[in-house]
Amino acid sequence: MKKIYRLVYEDLTHLGGPMGTEYTTYSHMGTYSAPKTARAEAAKNYARKSGKVVKALKWYKESPTHFRTDDLLFVMYHIYEDTVE
């Protein structure tokens, strides 16, 4: 059994509209062999999209197998840990 880490991009740009019309969308950004690699890819993606210099993002543990960043105004990143054979 091996652990893998799925990086997911949550698009928050459709929030803030009239009640009942808000929604978010999710995009799979890749599967990684280490959480450190997934976190680095999220920071690189955020820096490219925001135009800000970012070395690392702050991560929170939501559950034993789910980590997330803060709401970064237009995006939120998630890492899910899975086990494969």
VEXBA-559792 format. One record per residue (C-alpha): x, y, z; residue in one letter. Coordinates in Angstrom, 1 decimal. Example, Ala and Ser with C-alpha at 12.3 -4.5 7.8 and 13.67 -1.06 7.14 Angstrom:
<recs>
x=12.3 y=-4.5 z=7.8 resn=A
x=13.7 y=-1.1 z=7.1 resn=S
</recs>
This chain:
<recs>
x=0.0 y=0.0 z=0.0 resn=M
x=1.2 y=3.5 z=-0.9 resn=K
x=0.0 y=6.9 z=-0.1 resn=K
x=-0.6 y=9.5 z=-2.8 resn=I
x=-1.7 y=13.1 z=-2.5 resn=Y
x=-4.3 y=14.7 z=-4.7 resn=R
x=-4.1 y=18.5 z=-5.2 resn=L
x=-7.4 y=20.2 z=-5.9 resn=V
x=-8.1 y=23.9 z=-6.9 resn=Y
x=-11.3 y=25.3 z=-5.6 resn=E
x=-12.4 y=28.3 z=-7.7 resn=D
x=-14.1 y=31.0 z=-5.4 resn=L
x=-14.8 y=33.6 z=-8.1 resn=T
x=-18.5 y=32.9 z=-8.2 resn=H
x=-19.1 y=33.8 z=-4.6 resn=L
x=-20.5 y=37.1 z=-3.5 resn=G
x=-23.5 y=37.2 z=-5.8 resn=G
x=-27.2 y=37.2 z=-4.9 resn=P
x=-28.2 y=34.5 z=-2.4 resn=M
x=-28.9 y=31.2 z=-4.1 resn=G
x=-26.7 y=31.9 z=-7.1 resn=T
x=-23.3 y=31.4 z=-5.4 resn=E
x=-21.2 y=28.4 z=-6.1 resn=Y
x=-17.6 y=27.1 z=-6.3 resn=T
x=-16.0 y=24.7 z=-8.7 resn=T
x=-13.2 y=22.2 z=-8.2 resn=Y
x=-10.4 y=21.2 z=-10.6 resn=S
x=-7.9 y=18.4 z=-10.1 resn=H
x=-4.3 y=19.7 z=-10.3 resn=M
x=-2.4 y=16.5 z=-10.1 resn=G
x=-1.4 y=13.5 z=-8.0 resn=T
x=1.8 y=13.6 z=-6.0 resn=Y
x=3.9 y=11.1 z=-4.1 resn=S
x=4.6 y=13.6 z=-1.2 resn=A
x=2.5 y=16.3 z=0.4 resn=P
x=5.5 y=18.7 z=0.2 resn=K
x=5.5 y=18.5 z=-3.6 resn=T
x=1.7 y=19.1 z=-3.7 resn=A
x=2.1 y=22.2 z=-1.4 resn=R
x=4.9 y=23.6 z=-3.6 resn=A
x=2.8 y=23.2 z=-6.7 resn=E
x=-0.1 y=25.0 z=-5.1 resn=A
x=2.2 y=27.9 z=-4.1 resn=A
x=3.6 y=28.1 z=-7.6 resn=K
x=0.1 y=28.1 z=-9.1 resn=N
x=-1.1 y=30.8 z=-6.7 resn=Y
x=2.0 y=33.0 z=-7.4 resn=A
x=1.4 y=32.7 z=-11.2 resn=R
x=-2.4 y=33.5 z=-10.9 resn=K
x=-2.1 y=36.2 z=-8.3 resn=S
x=1.1 y=37.9 z=-9.5 resn=G
x=2.4 y=37.8 z=-5.9 resn=K
x=5.7 y=36.4 z=-4.8 resn=V
x=4.8 y=33.3 z=-2.6 resn=V
x=7.3 y=30.8 z=-1.2 resn=K
x=4.8 y=28.8 z=0.8 resn=A
x=1.1 y=28.9 z=1.7 resn=L
x=-0.3 y=28.3 z=5.2 resn=K
x=-2.0 y=24.9 z=5.4 resn=W
x=-4.7 y=23.7 z=7.9 resn=Y
x=-5.5 y=20.1 z=8.8 resn=K
x=-9.2 y=19.5 z=8.3 resn=E
x=-9.1 y=15.8 z=9.0 resn=S
x=-6.4 y=13.1 z=9.1 resn=P
x=-6.5 y=12.9 z=5.3 resn=T
x=-7.6 y=16.4 z=4.2 resn=H
x=-5.5 y=19.7 z=4.3 resn=F
x=-6.6 y=23.1 z=3.0 resn=R
x=-5.3 y=26.6 z=2.7 resn=T
x=-7.0 y=29.8 z=3.8 resn=D
x=-9.5 y=31.5 z=1.5 resn=D
x=-7.1 y=33.3 z=-0.8 resn=L
x=-9.8 y=35.6 z=-2.2 resn=L
x=-10.3 y=33.8 z=-5.5 resn=F
x=-9.0 y=30.3 z=-4.7 resn=V
x=-8.6 y=27.7 z=-2.0 resn=M
x=-6.3 y=24.7 z=-2.4 resn=Y
x=-7.0 y=21.2 z=-0.9 resn=H
x=-4.8 y=18.2 z=-0.5 resn=I
x=-6.4 y=14.8 z=0.0 resn=Y
x=-4.4 y=11.8 z=1.1 resn=E
x=-5.3 y=8.5 z=-0.5 resn=D
x=-4.0 y=5.0 z=-0.2 resn=T
x=-3.4 y=2.8 z=-3.3 resn=V
x=-2.2 y=-0.7 z=-3.8 resn=E
</recs>
